[in-house]
Amino acid sequence: MIDVVERINELMRIKGWTAYELSNQTGISTNAIYDWNKTGATPTMQNIIKVCEAMDITLGFFFCGGDYKYTDDEKRLLNKWVALSEEQRKVVTDLIYSFNKAKV
């Protein structure tokens, strides 16, 4: 498993950002960013998402690296997916699986 704080620091170095710049880009307080490094606090998933959005990277890239960028259509679908209830996600997933079976 990756060290989330180290990954954020790595991405900040790549961008040439300070904690102050990251704070300006994300709305996360500089104190919170400093605490991640000083106290070993772990950023929330919401804050990781803010970091990814500010750096124009996907969560997949954040956690796994690589250079894949989602298309606008994929981003729209993922944003819709996140808003679905568990029951709705199951219905959509079952529908996708049925499409895949129909290809056979």
Secondary structure, DSSP 8 states (H G I E B T S, - for coil): ---HHHHHHHHHHHHT--HHHHHHHH---HHHHHHHHHT-----HHHHHHHHHHHT--HHHHHH-S-----HHHHHHHHHHHHS-HHHHHHHHHHHHHHHHHH-
